[in-house]
Amino acid sequence: MRTSKLYAPTLRQTPAEAEVPSHQLMLRAGFIRKVAGGVYTYLPLAWRTLRKIEQIVREEMDAKGGQELALPIVQPAELWKETGRWEVFGEEMFRLVDRHNREFCLGPTHEEIITDLVRNEVRSYKQLPLLLYQIQNKYRDEIRPRFGLMRGREFIMKDAYSFDKDEEGLDKSYNDMYDAYSRVFSRCGLTFRPVEADGGAIGNATTHEFTVLAETGESDIVYCENCDYAANSEKSELKTIIPPAEDELPLEKVYTPHTKTIEAVAQYLNTPLEKNIKAVIFQNEKDQVICAFVRGDHEVNDVKLQNVTGAITLKMAEESAIRAIGGVPGFMSPIGLSKDAIIVVDPTVMEMHNAVCGANEEDHHYKNANPKRDFGDVIVADIRLIQAGDPCPHCGSPVKMTHGIEVGQVFKLGTKYSEALGATFLDENGKEKPLIMGCYGIGVSRTMAAAIEQFHDEHGIIWPAAIAPFEVVIVPISSKDEAQMEVAEKLYAQLKEAGVDVLLDDRKERAGVKFKDADLIGYPLRITVSPKLLPENQVEIKVRKNGETTNVNIADCTKTVQEMLKKL
């Protein structure tokens, strides 16, 4: 490929719509162009990188016995209704009706379709285990598409599904995929960490997210340096904090004007936040009011709360709904609330002594609330969000937090979908049993974006060699100089013959323009053919990652490049 023929329209200015580095740089470097909110065209450079990521994924899936197929994007509603998920995805699902008034959706995921396929074909344990996968576009109607390819409406995913006869088989399939994913992201050159995660709408099951560490990541990752514990903050388990014992004092109602926030009441009563009880009030998809209570210096974990209450969706409660259960916004506690409310209290709150909480009366709070004595019949469950410094659930050491970008996830689904869809097989004894399933996804387009978030600088992208659109760019200082072009063409031919993915910048542009584009696009190596080095039969090789330059003899250039690429 020659740059004069390459369709890669670069931009000198960053478009105002782009908020994160990957979005900014993919637009500037000519990788993508926006079609609509959350929908992008992949230009040739992006497509080359995507194909390289896909090839790595295919090789690792095939190495574990995976078989690639292609499932339909348009899926009938009937299958989703069989599993009860037609409503679970809510407004994120693209739904459509055909000319015969039949309901369909654009597939956000393919558990139903693949299970339907297998239930019609697999009859015996002799046909198991089975691992099927595909690489395909997926669709989700994000309420607010943003961050370019990080949160789009159309995206490319690899999804794989395992079918086993027993839990032992599922364990092996899961471990195989865990290992394959580790190899995929290692081969892509990414710094990542597998973390314990929540199953969400796919299924509440054993699951790990593969997270690329990046400052701009939208996932909060908690980890322990003293052991191997790592988890998404939404999933992380928490130990109950038990304060020193105190003598219980009588419950006392006090006047607290204009103190609707936990900080305001703590300041007004001159009490530390950890002696206050915070209320966060939600409504579920049935408009039931869910009251969550955590310690004043803690935050409610929405995902945990959904799992505890079985809610499909949560939204902040309307004032009318709060008052209907006997509550007053800003002055809430479980004391005196209607039994129509679902009240969930964090275990740490239940251990508090002589705390401050709302009195369910305008401008009033209770002092000396002792939850075990005063809160009555409530649901006690871990619903708080982990914080840096909290004790590790495994070893007790203080945990640390960082940011990450989820690029893959592995699930143990068990029989969630096979039972719902009647996907069974006959075991060794002729007994009918449900297939035991696993589900394994990799965001291919998201991986490309995550790589840029992890590897970039003020000049542009810094691609790992394995997924760079081109591994090497050859830049003659002047394309009008015959001697320079002769050497450039010779090196170009040699590198291609050696199997190096090489690009020749043959444009009649100033050297500075070529250098800026090379840094912006992020080719791992740049070979510069300059009039200063030609008399010595040398060229310069620059490493994009660290800026190091090396002068090498033209005769040794190909070998040197191959050796350098192995280290990138």
C-alpha positions as CSV (number, residue, x, y, z in Angstrom):
1,M,0.0,0.0,0.0
2,R,1.1,3.5,-0.8
3,T,-0.1,6.5,1.1
4,S,-0.9,8.4,-2.1
5,K,-3.6,5.7,-2.7
6,L,-4.6,5.2,0.9
7,Y,-8.1,6.6,1.9
8,A,-7.2,8.1,5.3
9,P,-8.4,11.7,5.5
10,T,-6.6,13.1,8.5
11,L,-7.7,16.2,10.5
12,R,-5.5,18.8,12.1
13,Q,-8.2,20.0,14.5
14,T,-10.1,17.8,17.1
15,P,-13.8,17.7,16.4
16,A,-15.8,19.3,19.3
17,E,-18.0,16.2,19.7
18,A,-15.1,14.0,20.6
19,E,-14.6,13.7,24.4
20,V,-12.2,10.9,25.0
21,P,-8.7,10.3,23.4
22,S,-9.8,7.3,21.3
23,H,-12.7,9.1,19.7
24,Q,-10.6,12.2,19.1
25,L,-7.7,10.3,17.6
26,M,-9.8,8.0,15.4
27,L,-11.5,10.9,13.9
28,R,-8.3,12.9,13.4
29,A,-6.3,10.0,12.1
30,G,-8.9,9.0,9.5
31,F,-10.1,5.8,11.1
32,I,-13.8,6.5,11.5
33,R,-16.5,8.9,10.4
34,K,-19.8,9.5,12.1
35,V,-23.0,8.6,10.3
36,A,-25.4,9.1,13.2
37,G,-25.2,9.2,17.0
38,G,-23.4,6.0,18.0
39,V,-23.1,4.8,14.4
40,Y,-19.8,5.0,12.5
41,T,-18.2,4.1,9.2
42,Y,-14.9,2.3,9.6
43,L,-12.4,3.6,7.1
44,P,-9.6,1.4,5.7
45,L,-7.1,2.0,8.6
46,A,-9.7,1.0,11.2
47,W,-10.8,-1.9,9.2
48,R,-7.2,-3.3,8.9
49,T,-6.9,-3.1,12.7
50,L,-10.3,-4.7,13.3
51,R,-9.4,-7.6,11.0
52,K,-6.1,-8.1,12.9
53,I,-8.0,-8.2,16.2
54,E,-10.6,-10.6,14.7
55,Q,-7.8,-12.9,13.4
56,I,-6.2,-13.1,16.8
57,V,-9.6,-13.9,18.3
58,R,-10.3,-16.6,15.6
59,E,-7.0,-18.3,16.1
60,E,-7.5,-18.5,19.9
61,M,-11.1,-19.6,19.6
62,D,-10.2,-22.3,17.0
63,A,-7.3,-23.5,19.3
64,K,-9.9,-24.3,22.0
65,G,-12.1,-26.2,19.6
66,G,-14.4,-23.4,18.6
67,Q,-16.4,-23.5,15.4
68,E,-17.3,-20.3,13.7
69,L,-20.8,-19.7,12.3
70,A,-23.0,-16.7,11.5
71,L,-26.3,-16.1,13.2
72,P,-29.0,-13.7,12.1
73,I,-29.0,-10.1,13.3
74,V,-32.8,-9.9,12.9
75,Q,-34.3,-12.1,15.6
76,P,-38.0,-13.0,16.2
77,A,-39.6,-11.8,19.4
78,E,-41.0,-15.2,20.2
79,L,-37.6,-16.6,21.3
80,W,-37.0,-13.7,23.6
81,K,-40.4,-14.0,25.1
82,E,-39.8,-17.7,25.8
83,T,-36.9,-16.7,28.0
84,G,-38.6,-13.7,29.5
85,R,-36.0,-11.3,28.2
86,W,-38.2,-9.3,25.8
87,E,-38.9,-6.9,28.6
88,V,-35.5,-7.2,30.5
89,F,-33.6,-5.2,27.8
90,G,-36.2,-2.5,28.0
91,E,-35.6,0.5,25.7
92,E,-32.1,-0.5,24.8
93,M,-33.4,-3.1,22.4
94,F,-34.0,-2.0,18.8
95,R,-37.5,-3.4,18.0
96,L,-39.2,-3.6,14.7
97,V,-42.4,-4.9,13.2
98,D,-42.5,-6.4,9.7
99,R,-45.2,-6.0,7.0
100,H,-47.1,-9.0,8.6
101,N,-47.1,-7.2,12.0
102,R,-44.7,-9.7,13.4
103,E,-42.3,-8.5,16.1
104,F,-38.5,-8.7,15.7
105,C,-35.4,-7.1,17.3
106,L,-31.9,-6.3,16.1
107,G,-29.7,-8.6,18.1
108,P,-28.0,-7.1,21.2
109,T,-26.8,-10.6,22.0
110,H,-27.6,-14.1,20.7
111,E,-28.3,-16.5,23.6
112,E,-31.8,-17.2,22.4
113,I,-30.9,-17.8,18.8
114,I,-28.0,-20.1,19.5
115,T,-29.9,-22.1,22.0
116,D,-32.8,-22.5,19.6
117,L,-30.4,-23.8,16.9
118,V,-28.8,-26.3,19.2
119,R,-32.0,-27.6,20.8
120,N,-33.2,-28.6,17.3
121,E,-30.0,-30.5,16.4
122,V,-28.3,-31.8,19.5
123,R,-29.9,-35.0,20.9
124,S,-27.2,-37.0,22.7
125,Y,-24.3,-36.5,25.2
126,K,-22.1,-37.9,22.4
127,Q,-22.5,-34.6,20.5
128,L,-21.1,-32.7,23.5
129,P,-19.1,-30.6,24.4
130,L,-19.8,-28.0,21.7
131,L,-18.3,-24.6,21.3
132,L,-19.8,-22.3,18.6
133,Y,-18.8,-18.6,18.0
134,Q,-19.4,-15.8,15.6
135,I,-18.0,-12.3,14.9
136,Q,-20.8,-9.9,14.0
137,N,-22.4,-6.5,14.4
138,K,-24.6,-6.0,17.5
139,Y,-27.2,-3.3,18.2
140,R,-28.2,-1.5,21.4
141,D,-30.3,1.7,21.4
142,E,-28.1,3.6,24.0
143,I,-30.0,6.5,25.5
144,R,-26.9,8.6,25.1
145,P,-24.3,7.3,22.7
146,R,-20.9,8.8,23.5
147,F,-17.2,8.3,23.6
148,G,-17.1,7.2,19.9
149,L,-16.8,3.4,19.8
150,M,-16.8,3.0,23.5
151,R,-20.6,3.3,23.8
152,G,-22.2,3.0,20.4
153,R,-25.5,1.8,19.0
154,E,-23.8,-0.5,16.5
155,F,-20.6,-2.4,17.4
156,I,-18.7,-5.5,16.4
157,M,-18.5,-8.4,18.9
158,K,-17.3,-11.9,19.0
159,D,-19.7,-14.1,21.0
160,A,-19.1,-17.7,21.8
161,Y,-21.4,-20.3,23.4
162,S,-20.5,-23.5,25.0
163,F,-22.8,-26.5,25.6
164,D,-21.8,-29.2,28.0
165,K,-23.4,-32.3,29.7
166,D,-22.4,-31.5,33.2
167,E,-20.9,-28.9,35.6
168,E,-17.5,-30.4,35.2
169,G,-17.7,-29.9,31.5
170,L,-18.8,-26.3,32.0
171,D,-15.9,-25.6,34.3
172,K,-13.5,-26.8,31.6
173,S,-15.2,-24.7,28.9
174,Y,-15.1,-21.7,31.2
175,N,-11.5,-22.1,32.0
176,D,-10.6,-22.7,28.4
177,M,-12.3,-19.4,27.4
178,Y,-10.7,-17.6,30.4
179,D,-7.3,-18.8,29.1
180,A,-8.1,-18.0,25.5
181,Y,-9.2,-14.4,26.4
182,S,-6.0,-13.9,28.4
183,R,-4.1,-14.9,25.3
184,V,-6.2,-12.7,23.0
185,F,-5.5,-9.6,25.0
186,S,-1.9,-10.4,25.6
187,R,-1.4,-10.9,21.9
188,C,-3.1,-7.6,21.2
189,G,-0.4,-6.0,23.4
190,L,-2.8,-4.7,26.0
191,T,-2.4,-4.3,29.8
192,F,-5.5,-5.9,31.2
193,R,-6.9,-7.6,34.3
194,P,-9.6,-10.2,34.6
195,V,-12.0,-9.1,37.4
196,E,-15.1,-10.6,39.1
197,A,-18.2,-9.0,37.7
198,D,-22.0,-8.9,37.7
199,G,-24.0,-11.0,35.2
200,G,-26.5,-8.2,34.5
201,A,-29.3,-9.1,31.9
202,I,-27.3,-12.0,30.5
203,G,-27.6,-14.0,33.6
204,N,-26.7,-13.9,37.3
205,A,-23.9,-16.4,37.1
206,T,-20.2,-16.8,37.7
207,T,-18.6,-14.2,35.4
208,H,-15.3,-12.3,34.9
209,E,-14.8,-9.1,32.9
210,F,-11.5,-8.6,31.0
211,T,-10.7,-5.0,31.6
212,V,-8.1,-2.9,29.9
213,L,-6.5,-0.5,32.4
214,A,-6.9,3.1,31.3
215,E,-7.3,6.4,33.1
216,T,-10.3,7.3,30.9
217,G,-12.1,3.9,31.6
218,E,-15.7,4.1,32.7
219,S,-15.5,1.1,34.9
220,D,-14.2,1.3,38.4
221,I,-11.9,-1.6,39.2
222,V,-11.0,-2.6,42.8
223,Y,-8.0,-4.8,43.4
224,C,-5.8,-6.0,46.2
225,E,-2.0,-5.9,46.0
226,N,-1.7,-8.5,48.8
227,C,-3.6,-11.2,47.0
228,D,-5.1,-11.9,43.6
229,Y,-8.5,-10.4,44.3
230,A,-9.9,-8.0,41.6
231,A,-13.5,-7.1,40.8
232,N,-15.7,-4.6,39.1
233,S,-16.8,-2.1,41.8
234,E,-20.4,-3.1,41.1
235,K,-19.7,-6.7,41.9
236,S,-17.2,-6.4,44.8
237,E,-18.2,-8.1,48.0
238,L,-18.0,-6.1,51.2
239,K,-17.4,-7.1,54.9
240,T,-19.7,-5.5,57.5
241,I,-18.1,-2.7,59.4
242,I,-18.7,-3.1,63.1
243,P,-18.1,0.0,65.2
244,P,-17.2,0.0,68.9
245,A,-20.1,-0.8,71.3
246,E,-22.1,2.1,72.8
247,D,-24.9,2.3,75.4
248,E,-28.2,2.8,73.5
249,L,-29.7,6.2,74.1
250,P,-33.4,7.0,73.7
251,L,-34.6,7.9,70.2
252,E,-35.0,11.7,70.0
253,K,-36.7,13.8,67.3
254,V,-34.9,17.1,66.6
255,Y,-35.6,20.1,64.4
256,T,-33.2,20.3,61.4
257,P,-34.4,23.0,59.1
258,H,-33.2,23.0,55.4
259,T,-31.1,19.9,55.8
260,K,-32.1,17.7,52.8
261,T,-28.6,16.4,52.2
262,I,-26.6,14.1,54.4
263,E,-23.8,16.7,54.4
264,A,-26.2,19.4,55.6
265,V,-27.6,17.5,58.4
266,A,-24.2,16.3,59.6
267,Q,-23.0,19.9,59.7
268,Y,-26.1,21.2,61.4
269,L,-26.0,18.5,64.1
270,N,-22.2,18.6,64.3
271,T,-21.9,14.8,63.7
272,P,-19.4,13.0,61.5
273,L,-20.9,11.5,58.2
274,E,-20.2,8.0,59.5
275,K,-22.7,8.6,62.3
276,N,-25.5,9.5,59.9
277,I,-27.7,7.2,57.8
278,K,-28.2,8.1,54.1
279,A,-31.4,7.3,52.2
280,V,-31.6,6.8,48.5
281,I,-35.1,6.2,47.1
282,F,-35.9,4.4,43.8
283,Q,-38.8,3.0,41.8
284,N,-38.6,-0.2,39.9
285,E,-40.3,-1.1,36.6
286,K,-43.5,-1.8,38.4
287,D,-43.3,1.6,40.1
288,Q,-42.8,0.0,43.5
289,V,-40.8,2.2,45.9
290,I,-37.4,0.8,47.0
291,C,-35.8,2.6,49.9
292,A,-32.0,1.9,50.2
293,F,-30.1,2.9,53.4
294,V,-26.4,3.1,53.7
295,R,-24.0,4.8,56.1
296,G,-23.6,8.5,55.5
297,D,-20.1,8.3,54.0
298,H,-21.0,5.4,51.7
299,E,-22.8,5.2,48.4
300,V,-25.6,2.8,47.2
301,N,-24.6,0.2,44.6
302,D,-27.5,0.2,42.1
303,V,-26.5,-3.2,40.7
304,K,-26.4,-4.9,44.0
305,L,-29.8,-3.3,44.9
306,Q,-31.3,-4.6,41.7
307,N,-30.1,-8.1,42.4
308,V,-31.3,-8.0,46.0
309,T,-34.8,-6.8,45.1
310,G,-35.1,-8.5,41.7
311,A,-35.7,-5.2,39.9
312,I,-35.3,-5.2,36.2
313,T,-34.8,-1.4,36.1
314,L,-34.3,1.3,38.7
315,K,-35.0,5.0,38.5
316,M,-35.0,7.8,41.1
317,A,-38.4,7.9,42.9
318,E,-40.8,10.7,42.2
319,E,-41.9,12.9,45.1
320,S,-45.5,11.8,44.9
321,A,-44.4,8.1,45.2
322,I,-42.3,8.9,48.2
323,R,-45.1,10.7,50.0
324,A,-47.5,7.9,49.2
325,I,-45.4,5.5,51.5
326,G,-45.3,8.1,54.3
327,G,-41.9,9.5,53.4
328,V,-40.7,13.1,53.0
329,P,-37.9,13.7,50.5
330,G,-34.6,14.6,52.3
331,F,-35.8,13.3,55.6
332,M,-36.2,9.6,55.1
333,S,-35.6,6.6,57.4
334,P,-37.3,3.2,57.8
335,I,-39.0,4.4,60.9
336,G,-42.7,4.8,60.2
337,L,-42.7,4.0,56.5
338,S,-45.6,2.2,54.9
339,K,-45.3,-1.6,54.5
340,D,-45.9,-1.0,50.8
341,A,-42.3,0.2,50.5
342,I,-39.4,-2.3,49.9
343,I,-36.8,-1.3,52.5
344,V,-33.3,-2.5,52.1
345,V,-30.6,-1.7,54.8
346,D,-26.9,-2.3,54.4
347,P,-25.5,-4.6,57.1
348,T,-23.0,-1.9,58.2
349,V,-26.0,0.4,59.0
350,M,-27.6,-2.3,61.1
351,E,-24.5,-2.3,63.4
352,M,-24.6,1.5,64.0
353,H,-25.2,2.9,67.4
354,N,-27.0,6.2,68.3
355,A,-27.0,7.4,64.7
356,V,-28.8,10.2,62.9
357,C,-31.6,9.4,60.4
358,G,-34.6,11.0,58.9
359,A,-37.8,11.3,60.8
360,N,-40.1,11.1,57.7
361,E,-41.3,14.6,58.7
362,E,-40.4,17.9,57.1
363,D,-37.3,19.6,58.7
364,H,-36.9,16.8,61.3
365,H,-34.4,14.0,62.0
366,Y,-34.0,11.4,64.7
367,K,-31.0,11.3,66.9
368,N,-29.9,8.1,68.7
369,A,-31.3,5.8,66.2
370,N,-30.3,2.2,66.8
371,P,-31.3,0.2,63.7
372,K,-31.6,-3.2,65.3
373,R,-33.9,-1.7,67.9
374,D,-35.8,0.9,65.8
375,F,-36.0,-0.2,62.1
376,G,-38.4,-3.1,62.4
377,D,-38.8,-5.7,59.6
378,V,-36.4,-4.7,56.8
379,I,-34.3,-6.5,54.2
380,V,-30.7,-6.5,55.3
381,A,-28.2,-7.0,52.4
382,D,-24.9,-5.7,51.1
383,I,-25.9,-2.8,48.9
384,R,-23.0,-0.4,49.2
385,L,-20.4,0.6,46.7
386,I,-16.8,-0.3,47.6
387,Q,-14.3,2.4,48.2
388,A,-10.5,2.6,48.2
389,G,-9.2,1.6,51.6
390,D,-12.0,-0.9,52.3
391,P,-10.8,-4.3,53.5
392,C,-10.2,-6.9,50.8
393,P,-13.0,-9.5,50.9
394,H,-10.4,-12.2,50.5
395,C,-7.5,-11.2,52.8
396,G,-8.5,-8.1,54.6
397,S,-5.8,-5.8,53.3
398,P,-6.9,-2.3,52.2
399,V,-8.0,-2.4,48.5
400,K,-7.0,0.1,45.8
401,M,-9.0,1.4,42.9
402,T,-8.3,2.1,39.3
403,H,-10.2,2.7,36.0
404,G,-10.7,0.3,33.2
405,I,-12.5,-0.4,30.0
406,E,-14.4,-3.7,29.7
407,V,-13.4,-5.4,26.5
408,G,-14.5,-9.0,27.2
409,Q,-16.6,-11.1,29.5
410,V,-17.1,-14.8,30.3
411,F,-20.2,-16.2,31.9
412,K,-21.3,-19.5,33.4
413,L,-24.9,-19.5,32.3
414,G,-25.8,-23.0,33.6
415,T,-29.3,-24.0,32.5
416,K,-30.9,-20.5,32.5
417,Y,-31.6,-20.5,28.7
418,S,-31.7,-24.3,28.0
419,E,-34.5,-24.8,30.6
420,A,-36.4,-21.8,29.3
421,L,-36.2,-23.0,25.7
422,G,-36.4,-26.7,26.3
423,A,-32.9,-27.5,25.0
424,T,-32.2,-31.0,26.3
425,F,-30.1,-34.0,25.5
426,L,-30.1,-37.7,26.5
427,D,-27.3,-38.6,28.9
428,E,-25.4,-41.9,29.2
429,N,-28.4,-43.5,31.0
430,G,-30.9,-42.3,28.4
431,K,-32.2,-39.6,30.8
432,E,-33.3,-36.2,29.4
433,K,-31.3,-33.3,30.9
434,P,-31.0,-29.6,30.1
435,L,-27.8,-28.5,28.3
436,I,-25.3,-26.6,30.5
437,M,-24.2,-23.4,28.9
438,G,-21.5,-20.8,29.0
439,C,-21.4,-17.5,27.1
440,Y,-18.2,-15.6,26.1
441,G,-18.1,-12.1,24.5
442,I,-15.3,-9.9,23.2
443,G,-16.0,-6.3,22.0
444,V,-13.8,-6.2,18.9
445,S,-14.5,-2.6,18.0
446,R,-14.3,-1.6,21.7
447,T,-10.9,-3.4,21.9
448,M,-9.6,-1.2,19.2
449,A,-10.8,1.9,21.0
450,A,-9.4,0.6,24.4
451,A,-6.0,0.1,22.8
452,I,-5.9,3.8,21.9
453,E,-7.1,4.9,25.3
454,Q,-4.2,2.9,26.8
455,F,-1.6,3.8,24.2
456,H,-1.4,7.4,23.0
457,D,0.4,10.7,23.6
458,E,0.1,14.3,22.6
459,H,1.1,13.4,19.0
460,G,-1.3,10.6,18.4
461,I,-1.9,6.9,18.6
462,I,0.8,4.4,19.7
463,W,-0.3,1.0,18.3
464,P,1.0,-2.3,19.6
465,A,2.6,-3.9,16.6
466,A,0.2,-6.9,16.5
467,I,-2.9,-4.7,15.8
468,A,-1.4,-1.7,14.0
469,P,-3.0,-1.0,10.6
470,F,0.5,-1.1,9.3
471,E,3.6,-2.2,11.2
472,V,6.0,0.0,9.4
473,V,5.9,3.2,7.3
474,I,8.7,4.2,5.0
475,V,9.1,8.0,4.6
476,P,11.4,9.4,2.0
477,I,12.2,13.0,2.9
478,S,11.5,14.0,-0.7
479,S,9.5,11.9,-3.0
480,K,10.9,14.0,-5.9
481,D,14.4,12.7,-5.2
482,E,15.0,9.7,-7.4
483,A,17.8,8.3,-5.2
484,Q,15.6,8.4,-2.1
485,M,12.6,6.9,-3.9
486,E,14.8,4.1,-5.3
487,V,16.0,3.1,-1.8
488,A,12.4,3.5,-0.4
489,E,11.0,1.3,-3.1
490,K,13.7,-1.3,-2.6
491,L,13.1,-1.5,1.2
492,Y,9.3,-1.6,0.5
493,A,9.7,-4.6,-1.7
494,Q,12.1,-6.4,0.7
495,L,9.8,-5.8,3.7
496,K,6.7,-7.0,1.9
497,E,8.5,-10.1,0.7
498,A,9.6,-10.7,4.4
499,G,6.0,-10.6,5.5
500,V,6.1,-7.2,7.1
501,D,2.9,-5.1,6.9
502,V,4.5,-2.0,5.4
503,L,3.3,1.3,3.9
504,L,5.2,3.6,1.6
505,D,4.5,7.3,2.0
506,D,5.1,8.4,-1.5
507,R,3.2,11.6,-1.3
508,K,4.8,14.8,-2.6
509,E,4.3,16.5,0.8
510,R,6.8,18.2,3.1
511,A,8.6,15.8,5.4
512,G,7.0,17.5,8.4
513,V,3.6,16.7,7.2
514,K,4.5,13.0,6.6
515,F,6.1,12.8,10.1
516,K,3.1,14.3,11.8
517,D,0.7,11.9,10.0
518,A,2.9,8.9,10.9
519,D,2.9,9.9,14.6
520,L,-0.9,10.7,14.5
521,I,-1.8,7.3,12.9
522,G,0.7,5.6,15.2
523,Y,2.7,3.2,13.0
524,P,5.0,1.3,15.4
525,L,8.1,1.9,13.3
526,R,9.1,4.7,10.9
527,I,11.9,4.3,8.4
528,T,13.2,7.6,7.2
529,V,15.1,7.8,3.9
530,S,17.1,11.0,4.1
531,P,19.8,12.7,1.9
532,K,22.0,13.0,5.0
533,L,22.3,9.2,5.5
534,L,22.1,8.0,2.0
535,P,25.8,8.6,1.2
536,E,26.6,6.3,4.1
537,N,24.1,3.7,2.8
538,Q,22.0,4.1,5.9
539,V,18.4,4.9,6.9
540,E,16.9,5.9,10.2
541,I,14.4,3.7,12.1
542,K,12.3,5.5,14.8
543,V,10.2,3.6,17.4
544,R,6.9,5.3,17.8
545,K,6.5,4.0,21.4
546,N,9.5,5.7,22.9
547,G,10.9,8.0,20.2
548,E,14.2,6.1,20.0
549,T,16.0,6.3,16.7
550,T,18.6,4.0,15.2
551,N,20.7,4.4,12.1
552,V,21.1,1.1,10.2
553,N,22.7,0.0,7.0
554,I,20.2,-0.4,4.2
555,A,21.3,-4.0,3.7
556,D,20.5,-4.8,7.3
557,C,17.2,-2.9,7.5
558,T,14.8,-5.7,6.9
559,K,16.4,-8.0,9.5
560,T,16.6,-5.2,12.0
561,V,12.9,-4.3,11.5
562,Q,11.8,-7.9,12.0
563,E,13.8,-8.1,15.2
564,M,12.4,-4.8,16.5
565,L,8.8,-5.7,15.7
566,K,9.1,-8.9,17.9
567,K,9.8,-6.6,20.9
568,L,6.9,-4.2,20.3
